[in-house]
Amino acid sequence: MLAGRRWWLGAALFVCGCARSGGTVDLMPPFSDDTVVGQLSVRWTDSGETRATGGADGTLRRVEFRIQAENLLSDRLYLRVRELRLIARDGTAVTSDADAACALAPRATAVILTGSVWVPSADANAIRGFRVDPLAVPLSERGRAFYREFLLRQRPDAAAQIDAELAAYASAPPCGAS
């Protein structure tokens, strides 16, 4: 009897379009392959809103998403997130062109990006994961020095441009600010 109730509850949650999460992504600075400085997590919810398409797909459903970041460092962390892709069960992806760039306070967690995408109705409840293109740069003096050195190896004649880039990262607005 209990198993029957669990099945019913699971089916009800599935039909209602409850929030889903695709796990986390470790954030590593470009100059290190093994140093985790933070994490990203994404949650998405089928809003229930639909619209007709002119094509063979029929209708689209709006799926809302929220990207949250956690800074594991004792210094501020510059974050840039681009191209969120929600991945359906069959491997197809719907991409959002929304992006975010901000500085996350030490040991803090904040929502850094919210938005929505329109997906084929058949895929709205079939989203099983996500991909995102993040950049994470520690804003400590040491972190900026490592990143500057990393960039100078790729662009040896661009020191002034790299310094301007790092200054822009250091002055990025705080994450989660309205």
C-alpha positions in Angstrom: 0.0 0.0 0.0 2.8 2.4 0.9 4.5 1.7 -2.5 1.3 2.6 -4.3 1.2 6.0 -2.5 4.8 6.7 -3.3 4.1 6.0 -7.0 1.1 8.3 -6.9 3.1 11.1 -5.2 5.9 10.7 -7.7 3.5 10.9 -10.6 1.8 14.0 -9.1 5.1 15.8 -8.7 6.1 14.9 -12.2 2.9 16.3 -13.7 2.9 19.5 -11.6 6.2 20.5 -13.1 8.0 20.9 -9.8 11.5 22.4 -9.7 14.3 20.2 -10.9 18.0 20.4 -10.4 20.8 19.1 -12.5 23.5 18.8 -9.9 26.5 21.1 -9.6 29.4 22.3 -11.7 32.7 22.8 -10.0 34.3 26.2 -10.7 38.0 26.1 -11.4 40.1 29.1 -12.5 41.6 28.8 -16.0 45.1 28.5 -14.7 44.4 25.4 -12.6 43.1 22.0 -13.5 42.6 20.8 -10.0 41.7 23.8 -7.8 38.0 24.1 -7.1 37.1 27.7 -6.1 33.3 27.5 -6.2 30.3 25.7 -7.5 27.3 26.5 -9.7 23.9 24.9 -9.4 21.0 25.3 -11.7 17.3 24.7 -11.0 14.5 24.9 -13.5 10.7 24.8 -13.4 8.1 24.3 -16.0 6.1 27.6 -15.6 3.0 26.0 -17.3 2.8 28.9 -19.8 2.5 27.8 -23.4 2.5 29.4 -26.8 1.8 28.1 -30.3 4.5 27.7 -32.9 4.1 28.0 -36.7 6.0 24.8 -37.2 5.4 21.1 -36.8 6.5 21.2 -33.1 3.0 22.4 -32.1 3.4 24.3 -28.8 6.2 25.5 -26.7 6.4 25.7 -22.9 8.3 28.3 -20.9 10.8 26.8 -18.5 12.2 29.2 -15.9 15.8 28.7 -14.6 17.9 30.0 -11.7 21.7 29.8 -11.5 23.2 29.9 -8.0 26.9 30.2 -7.2 28.9 29.4 -4.1 32.3 30.9 -3.4 34.5 28.5 -1.5 37.3 31.0 -1.1 38.1 33.5 1.7 38.5 36.2 -1.0 36.1 37.6 -3.6 35.5 35.6 -6.8 34.8 37.0 -10.2 32.2 35.0 -12.0 31.0 35.1 -15.6 28.3 32.7 -16.8 27.3 32.4 -20.5 25.2 30.1 -22.6 23.1 28.0 -20.2 22.0 24.9 -22.1 19.2 22.8 -20.7 19.7 19.2 -21.9 16.7 17.0 -22.6 16.7 13.2 -22.2 17.4 12.6 -25.9 20.5 14.9 -25.8 18.9 17.9 -27.5 19.6 21.3 -25.8 17.8 24.6 -25.5 20.1 27.5 -25.0 19.6 30.8 -23.2 21.5 33.9 -24.4 21.2 35.4 -20.9 24.6 36.0 -19.2 25.9 37.3 -15.9 29.2 38.8 -14.6 29.7 39.7 -11.0 32.0 39.4 -8.0 30.9 37.0 -5.3 31.8 37.8 -1.7 34.0 35.4 0.3 32.3 32.2 1.5 29.0 33.5 0.0 26.2 31.9 -2.0 24.0 34.0 -4.3 21.6 33.7 -7.2 23.6 35.2 -10.1 21.2 34.7 -13.0 17.5 34.0 -13.6 15.6 33.7 -16.8 13.5 31.5 -19.0 13.6 29.6 -22.2 10.9 28.2 -24.5 11.1 24.5 -25.1 9.0 22.1 -27.2 6.1 21.0 -25.0 7.2 17.4 -25.2 10.6 18.3 -23.7 9.5 20.5 -20.9 9.5 17.6 -18.4 12.3 15.8 -20.1 15.1 18.1 -19.1 17.7 16.0 -17.3 20.7 18.3 -17.0 22.5 21.5 -17.9 25.8 22.8 -19.3 27.1 26.3 -18.9 30.2 28.2 -19.9 31.6 29.7 -16.7 34.7 31.8 -15.9 35.9 32.0 -12.3 38.8 34.2 -11.3 39.9 34.6 -7.7 40.2 38.3 -7.0 42.9 37.9 -4.3 46.2 39.5 -5.2 47.7 36.0 -5.7 44.7 34.8 -7.8 44.9 37.8 -10.1 48.7 37.4 -10.4 48.3 33.7 -11.4 45.6 34.6 -14.0 47.7 37.5 -15.3 50.6 35.2 -15.8 48.4 32.6 -17.5 47.0 35.2 -19.9 50.5 36.7 -20.6 51.6 33.2 -21.8 48.8 33.2 -24.4 49.1 36.9 -25.3 52.6 38.1 -24.5 52.2 41.5 -26.1 48.9 42.4 -24.4 50.0 43.3 -20.8 48.0 46.6 -20.8 44.9 45.0 -22.1 45.2 42.1 -19.6 45.6 44.6 -16.7 42.5 46.5 -17.9 40.6 43.2 -18.0 41.7 42.3 -14.5 40.7 45.7 -13.2 37.3 45.3 -14.8 36.9 41.9 -13.0 37.9 43.5 -9.7 35.3 46.3 -10.1 32.5 44.0 -11.2 29.2 44.5 -9.3 28.5 42.2 -6.4 26.6 39.0 -7.2 23.0 39.0 -6.1 22.7 42.8 -6.2 19.5 44.2 -7.7 
